[in-house]
Amino acid sequence: MANWLYITSGRLTFRRHAILPASPSLFATVFRTSVMHLSNIGTDFEKALQRVKSVPNVSPKHQLKLYAFFKQATVGPCKADKPSNFDVVNLAKWNAWSSLGTMNSDEAKRNYIEFVKSLVGEPLSNDANLLNDNVVCENSTSQAEAVPEKEEYSSSRKVLLEDKGRIFRIQLNRPEKKNALTHEMYRGIIDGLKAAEKSEAFITVLEGKGDYFCSGNDLNNLLVKPSDTAKMAADAKLLLRDFVGTFIDHPKVLVAAVNGPAVGISVTILGLFDLVFASDNATFHTPFTSLGQSPEGCSSFTFPLLMGNTKAFEMLLFNRKITAQEAKRRNIVTEVFQQDTFKEQVNKRIEQLSALPPQGLLISKKVLRQWTRAELHDANAVECEVLVGRWQSDECTESVMNFFKKRT
């Protein structure tokens, strides 16, 4: 009776086997065939990587699937630490990759190849065995780990989003730079607000990670070649106007959790919030004139209304830094909590708010805000236009350069 040898066929599923006589010549033939087959997989995989670049409008769900197959093919099974629930984008990627388990590299490559074929409308290979969408794009354990279904939930890695029930959180995630806002972060916050608007949540919370709430605009945004200054100012004007305008028009209840010092734009936009909670170690500083700049975030309109002209001028013209308790007296802050229990107290208050009837809250906010919305947009437009001139001025340039010199 002949001896028999089991050899994996190398097909997509790696489940089919050929039962072959243990003949050296026959084994060599099968081995050469397998090597050629694996070589073809590698070539086809490289071609698929190029072809997918030409596919228009790949949905977020399909992007996750491509990502998972690519990582499995090039790195192997996922061994990375699971991201925080706050990090929605990377959590979605982690879930998609982890769902492939121990799938080997060649099987992942073949899945990638076949999936790209499906995206460009080509017929699949006869032996194609693509995993269905549920394997890669759904989580079978908990809602918190679910892959986002909407593209709006993607954002800057420095701006983390969490959509959980009635509460949508936007967290500034640049603690090493005191949450100073880059252009990317401005856009990330805009994306977050728009995602919150489409969400079923009716409370939107803005908070900072680390010791600072936000140290304002990253002044590196203003460091460009002299020949590029006009373009920088024009682009920054559009971005700032859109940024502030998104807060003005946000229909959900806006809550700021000021966990530490706040500077510049992160202070001025507080006049557009419905509730502002502050840690007792928080400070509020708007040093615009010391940097050769001018007020922003509608503060030229909201601050005099909230605290009167003399107190508003003290902050906006003369750069007065105030404490959390003083900010409360000036009607910028709703309530102040001790630093060591700040997070717990804020979460408790927000949970209490989330128990209120949502439609009553949102309709009431709309009624209250409608009388000043047009005026706020007008103030925003004027402030941004004035800033275009300030950003291009020698005074602003010199002030910003002096700021950086003091830090070195």
C-alpha positions as CSV (number, residue, x, y, z in Angstrom):
1,M,0.0,0.0,0.0
2,A,1.4,3.4,-1.0
3,N,2.4,5.9,1.5
4,W,0.4,9.1,1.4
5,L,1.3,12.7,2.2
6,Y,-1.1,15.6,2.9
7,I,-0.2,18.9,1.3
8,T,-2.1,22.2,1.7
9,S,-3.3,23.3,-1.8
10,G,-2.5,27.0,-1.2
11,R,-6.0,28.1,-2.3
12,L,-7.9,31.1,-0.7
13,T,-9.5,29.1,2.1
14,F,-6.4,27.0,2.9
15,R,-8.9,24.3,3.8
16,R,-8.6,22.1,0.7
17,H,-6.0,19.4,0.6
18,A,-4.6,17.1,-2.0
19,I,-3.7,13.5,-1.0
20,L,-0.6,12.7,-3.0
21,P,1.8,9.7,-3.1
22,A,5.0,10.4,-1.2
23,S,7.0,10.4,-4.3
24,P,10.1,12.8,-4.4
25,S,9.5,13.9,-8.0
26,L,5.8,14.4,-7.5
27,F,6.5,16.4,-4.2
28,A,9.0,18.6,-6.1
29,T,6.4,19.3,-8.8
30,V,3.8,20.3,-6.2
31,F,6.3,22.4,-4.3
32,R,7.2,24.4,-7.5
33,T,3.5,24.9,-8.3
34,S,2.9,26.1,-4.7
35,V,5.8,28.6,-5.0
36,M,4.5,29.9,-8.3
37,H,1.0,30.2,-6.8
38,L,2.3,32.2,-3.8
39,S,4.4,34.4,-6.1
40,N,1.2,35.2,-8.1
41,I,-0.6,36.2,-4.9
42,G,2.2,38.6,-4.1
43,T,2.1,40.2,-7.5
44,D,-1.7,40.4,-7.6
45,F,-1.7,41.9,-4.1
46,E,0.7,44.7,-5.2
47,K,-1.5,45.4,-8.3
48,A,-4.6,45.5,-6.0
49,L,-2.9,48.1,-3.8
50,Q,-2.5,50.3,-6.8
51,R,-5.9,49.7,-8.3
52,V,-7.8,50.6,-5.1
53,K,-6.4,54.2,-5.3
54,S,-8.6,54.8,-8.4
55,V,-11.8,53.6,-6.7
56,P,-14.0,56.7,-6.0
57,N,-16.0,57.2,-2.8
58,V,-15.1,54.0,-0.9
59,S,-17.4,53.9,2.1
60,P,-16.0,54.0,5.6
61,K,-17.3,50.4,6.1
62,H,-15.3,49.2,3.1
63,Q,-12.3,51.3,4.1
64,L,-12.2,49.4,7.3
65,K,-12.4,46.1,5.5
66,L,-9.5,47.0,3.2
67,Y,-7.5,48.2,6.2
68,A,-8.1,45.0,8.1
69,F,-7.0,42.7,5.2
70,F,-4.0,44.9,4.5
71,K,-2.7,44.8,8.1
72,Q,-3.4,41.1,8.4
73,A,-1.5,40.5,5.1
74,T,1.5,42.7,5.9
75,V,1.8,42.5,9.7
76,G,-0.1,39.4,10.8
77,P,-2.7,39.0,13.5
78,C,-3.5,42.0,15.6
79,K,-1.4,42.2,18.7
80,A,-1.8,45.9,19.4
81,D,-3.3,47.2,22.6
82,K,-7.0,48.1,22.3
83,P,-7.5,51.9,22.0
84,S,-9.7,53.9,24.3
85,N,-13.4,54.2,23.6
86,F,-12.8,57.9,23.2
87,D,-10.5,57.1,20.2
88,V,-13.4,56.1,17.9
89,V,-11.4,55.9,14.7
90,N,-8.5,53.8,15.9
91,L,-11.0,51.6,17.9
92,A,-12.9,50.9,14.7
93,K,-9.6,49.9,13.0
94,W,-8.6,47.7,15.9
95,N,-11.9,45.9,15.9
96,A,-11.8,45.3,12.2
97,W,-8.2,43.9,12.3
98,S,-8.8,41.8,15.4
99,S,-11.9,40.2,13.9
100,L,-9.6,38.4,11.4
101,G,-8.1,36.3,14.2
102,T,-5.3,34.0,13.0
103,M,-6.0,34.3,9.2
104,N,-2.6,33.8,7.5
105,S,-0.9,36.4,5.3
106,D,-1.7,34.7,2.0
107,E,-5.4,34.3,2.8
108,A,-5.6,37.9,3.8
109,K,-3.9,39.0,0.5
110,R,-6.3,37.0,-1.5
111,N,-9.2,38.5,0.4
112,Y,-7.8,41.9,-0.3
113,I,-7.4,41.2,-4.0
114,E,-10.9,39.8,-4.4
115,F,-12.5,42.7,-2.4
116,V,-10.8,45.2,-4.7
117,K,-12.2,43.3,-7.6
118,S,-15.7,43.6,-6.1
119,L,-15.2,47.4,-5.7
120,V,-14.2,47.9,-9.3
121,G,-17.0,45.6,-10.5
122,E,-15.0,42.7,-11.8
123,P,-16.3,39.1,-11.4
124,L,-14.7,37.3,-8.5
125,S,-12.5,34.2,-8.9
126,N,-14.3,30.9,-8.7
127,D,-12.5,30.0,-5.5
128,A,-13.1,33.4,-3.8
129,N,-14.3,33.0,-0.2
130,L,-14.6,36.6,1.0
131,L,-15.5,37.1,4.6
132,N,-18.9,38.7,4.8
133,D,-19.2,42.3,6.1
134,N,-20.4,41.1,9.5
135,V,-17.1,39.5,10.3
136,V,-15.0,42.7,9.8
137,C,-17.5,45.5,10.3
138,E,-19.7,44.5,13.2
139,N,-18.9,43.9,16.9
140,S,-20.7,41.1,18.6
141,T,-20.0,42.1,22.2
142,S,-20.9,45.7,23.0
143,Q,-22.2,48.9,21.6
144,A,-19.2,50.8,22.9
145,E,-16.9,48.7,20.6
146,A,-19.1,49.0,17.5
147,V,-17.6,50.3,14.3
148,P,-18.9,53.7,13.4
149,E,-21.4,53.6,10.6
150,K,-21.1,57.2,9.6
151,E,-18.0,58.8,8.0
152,E,-18.6,62.0,10.1
153,Y,-17.2,60.2,13.1
154,S,-13.7,60.2,11.6
155,S,-11.6,63.1,12.9
156,S,-8.2,64.4,13.8
157,R,-6.3,62.1,16.2
158,K,-5.8,65.2,18.3
159,V,-9.6,65.6,18.6
160,L,-11.3,62.5,20.0
161,L,-15.0,61.8,19.6
162,E,-17.4,59.7,21.7
163,D,-21.0,59.2,20.8
164,K,-22.7,57.5,23.7
165,G,-26.4,57.5,24.1
166,R,-27.7,61.0,24.8
167,I,-24.2,62.5,25.2
168,F,-21.6,63.3,22.5
169,R,-18.1,64.2,23.7
170,I,-15.4,66.1,21.9
171,Q,-12.1,65.9,23.6
172,L,-9.0,67.9,22.8
173,N,-6.1,65.4,22.8
174,R,-2.9,67.3,22.6
175,P,-1.8,67.5,26.3
176,E,1.9,67.7,25.4
177,K,1.2,71.1,23.8
178,K,-1.4,72.2,26.3
179,N,-4.1,71.4,23.7
180,A,-3.0,74.3,21.5
181,L,-5.2,74.3,18.4
182,T,-3.6,73.4,15.0
183,H,-5.5,73.9,11.8
184,E,-6.2,70.2,11.8
185,M,-7.7,70.4,15.2
186,Y,-9.9,73.3,14.2
187,R,-11.3,71.1,11.4
188,G,-11.5,68.1,13.7
189,I,-13.7,70.1,16.1
190,I,-15.9,71.3,13.3
191,D,-16.3,67.7,12.1
192,G,-17.1,66.7,15.7
193,L,-19.8,69.3,16.0
194,K,-21.4,68.3,12.7
195,A,-21.3,64.7,13.7
196,A,-22.9,65.5,17.1
197,E,-25.6,67.4,15.2
198,K,-26.5,64.3,13.2
199,S,-26.2,62.0,16.2
200,E,-29.2,61.0,18.4
201,A,-27.3,62.6,21.3
202,F,-28.8,66.0,22.4
203,I,-25.9,67.1,24.7
204,T,-22.5,68.0,23.2
205,V,-19.6,68.3,25.6
206,L,-16.2,69.9,24.8
207,E,-13.4,69.0,27.2
208,G,-9.6,68.9,27.3
209,K,-7.2,66.1,28.1
210,G,-4.4,66.8,30.6
211,D,-3.8,69.8,32.8
212,Y,-5.0,72.4,30.3
213,F,-8.4,72.9,28.8
214,C,-6.8,74.7,25.8
215,S,-4.0,77.1,25.4
216,G,-5.6,78.7,22.4
217,N,-4.4,79.0,18.8
218,D,-1.0,77.4,18.1
219,L,1.0,80.4,17.1
220,N,3.0,78.1,14.7
221,N,0.0,78.5,12.5
222,L,1.1,82.1,11.9
223,L,4.7,81.3,11.0
224,V,5.0,81.4,7.2
225,K,7.3,83.0,4.7
226,P,6.6,86.7,4.1
227,S,5.4,85.9,0.6
228,D,2.8,83.5,2.0
229,T,1.4,85.8,4.7
230,A,-1.6,87.1,2.6
231,K,-2.7,83.5,1.7
232,M,-2.2,82.3,5.3
233,A,-4.4,85.2,6.6
234,A,-7.1,84.6,4.0
235,D,-7.2,80.8,4.7
236,A,-7.2,81.3,8.4
237,K,-10.0,83.8,8.1
238,L,-12.2,81.2,6.4
239,L,-11.3,78.5,8.8
240,L,-11.9,80.7,11.9
241,R,-15.2,82.0,10.5
242,D,-16.4,78.4,9.8
243,F,-15.2,77.2,13.2
244,V,-17.0,79.9,15.2
245,G,-20.1,79.8,13.0
246,T,-20.4,76.0,13.7
247,F,-20.7,76.8,17.4
248,I,-23.2,79.6,16.7
249,D,-25.5,77.3,14.7
250,H,-25.1,74.1,16.8
251,P,-28.6,73.0,17.7
252,K,-27.7,70.7,20.6
253,V,-27.1,71.7,24.2
254,L,-23.4,72.9,24.4
255,V,-21.5,72.1,27.5
256,A,-17.9,73.1,28.2
257,A,-15.9,71.2,30.8
258,V,-13.0,73.6,31.5
259,N,-10.6,71.3,33.4
260,G,-7.7,73.7,33.6
261,P,-6.3,77.0,32.2
262,A,-8.0,78.3,29.0
263,V,-6.5,80.9,26.7
264,G,-7.6,82.9,23.6
265,I,-10.2,81.3,21.4
266,S,-11.0,78.6,24.0
267,V,-12.1,81.4,26.3
268,T,-14.0,83.6,23.8
269,I,-16.2,80.8,22.4
270,L,-17.5,80.1,25.9
271,G,-20.0,82.9,25.4
272,L,-21.6,80.6,22.8
273,F,-22.1,77.7,25.2
274,D,-25.2,76.9,27.2
275,L,-23.4,75.6,30.2
276,V,-19.8,76.1,31.3
277,F,-18.3,74.0,34.2
278,A,-14.9,75.0,35.4
279,S,-12.3,73.4,37.8
280,D,-11.2,75.7,40.6
281,N,-7.7,75.8,39.2
282,A,-8.8,77.0,35.8
283,T,-7.8,80.5,34.6
284,F,-9.2,82.5,31.7
285,H,-6.9,84.7,29.6
286,T,-7.4,86.5,26.3
287,P,-4.0,88.1,25.5
288,F,-4.9,89.4,22.1
289,T,-3.5,92.9,22.2
290,S,-0.2,91.7,23.7
291,L,0.2,89.6,20.5
292,G,-0.8,92.4,18.2
293,Q,-4.1,90.7,17.5
294,S,-7.8,91.5,18.2
295,P,-10.9,89.7,19.7
296,E,-12.4,86.7,18.2
297,G,-15.1,84.0,18.9
298,C,-17.8,86.7,19.0
299,S,-16.4,88.0,22.2
300,S,-16.7,91.6,21.1
301,F,-20.4,91.0,21.2
302,T,-20.9,88.4,23.9
303,F,-18.5,89.6,26.6
304,P,-20.0,93.1,27.1
305,L,-23.5,91.4,27.3
306,L,-22.3,88.9,29.9
307,M,-20.2,91.1,32.1
308,G,-20.6,94.8,31.0
309,N,-18.3,96.9,29.0
310,T,-15.7,97.8,31.7
311,K,-15.1,94.1,32.7
312,A,-15.1,93.0,29.0
313,F,-12.6,95.6,28.1
314,E,-10.4,94.6,31.0
315,M,-10.1,91.1,29.5
316,L,-10.2,91.8,25.8
317,L,-8.2,95.0,25.6
318,F,-5.9,94.9,28.7
319,N,-5.3,91.1,28.8
320,R,-6.5,90.6,32.4
321,K,-6.3,86.9,33.4
322,I,-9.1,85.9,35.8
323,T,-9.8,82.9,38.1
324,A,-12.6,80.4,37.8
325,Q,-14.5,82.1,40.6
326,E,-14.1,85.5,39.0
327,A,-15.2,84.0,35.6
328,K,-18.4,82.8,37.4
329,R,-19.0,86.2,38.8
330,R,-18.6,87.6,35.3
331,N,-21.2,85.1,33.9
332,I,-18.7,83.2,31.7
333,V,-18.8,80.1,34.0
334,T,-22.0,78.4,35.3
335,E,-20.5,76.4,38.2
336,V,-17.1,75.8,39.7
337,F,-15.9,72.4,41.1
338,Q,-12.8,71.4,43.0
339,Q,-10.0,70.1,40.8
340,D,-9.7,66.7,42.5
341,T,-13.4,65.8,41.9
342,F,-14.0,67.9,38.8
343,K,-14.5,65.0,36.3
344,E,-16.9,63.2,38.6
345,Q,-18.9,66.3,39.4
346,V,-19.2,67.3,35.8
347,N,-20.2,63.8,34.7
348,K,-22.9,63.8,37.4
349,R,-24.3,67.1,36.2
350,I,-24.3,66.0,32.6
351,E,-26.1,62.7,33.5
352,Q,-28.7,64.8,35.3
353,L,-29.2,66.9,32.2
354,S,-29.5,63.9,30.0
355,A,-32.5,62.7,32.0
356,L,-34.5,65.8,30.9
357,P,-36.9,65.6,28.0
358,P,-34.7,66.2,24.9
359,Q,-37.2,67.9,22.6
360,G,-38.2,70.4,25.3
361,L,-34.5,71.3,25.8
362,L,-33.7,71.6,22.1
363,I,-36.8,73.6,21.3
364,S,-36.2,75.9,24.2
365,K,-32.6,76.5,23.2
366,K,-33.7,77.3,19.7
367,V,-36.2,79.9,21.0
368,L,-33.6,81.5,23.3
369,R,-30.8,81.6,20.7
370,Q,-32.8,82.8,17.7
371,W,-32.8,86.5,18.8
372,T,-29.0,86.8,18.7
373,R,-28.0,84.3,16.0
374,A,-27.8,86.8,13.1
375,E,-26.0,89.3,15.3
376,L,-23.5,86.7,16.3
377,H,-22.8,85.8,12.7
378,D,-22.3,89.5,11.9
379,A,-19.9,89.9,14.8
380,N,-18.0,86.8,13.7
381,A,-17.6,88.1,10.2
382,V,-16.4,91.5,11.4
383,E,-13.9,90.0,13.8
384,C,-12.5,87.6,11.2
385,E,-12.1,90.4,8.7
386,V,-10.2,92.6,11.2
387,L,-7.9,89.7,12.1
388,V,-6.9,89.3,8.4
389,G,-5.3,92.7,8.7
390,R,-3.8,92.1,12.1
391,W,-2.2,88.8,11.1
392,Q,-0.4,90.6,8.2
393,S,0.7,93.5,10.3
394,D,4.3,94.1,11.4
395,E,3.1,94.5,14.9
396,C,1.6,91.0,15.0
397,T,4.7,89.4,13.4
398,E,7.0,91.1,15.9
399,S,4.8,90.2,18.9
400,V,4.6,86.5,17.8
401,M,8.4,86.4,17.3
402,N,9.0,87.9,20.7
403,F,6.7,85.3,22.2
404,F,8.8,82.5,20.7
405,K,12.0,84.2,21.8
406,K,10.8,84.2,25.4
407,R,10.2,80.5,25.3
408,T,13.7,79.6,24.1
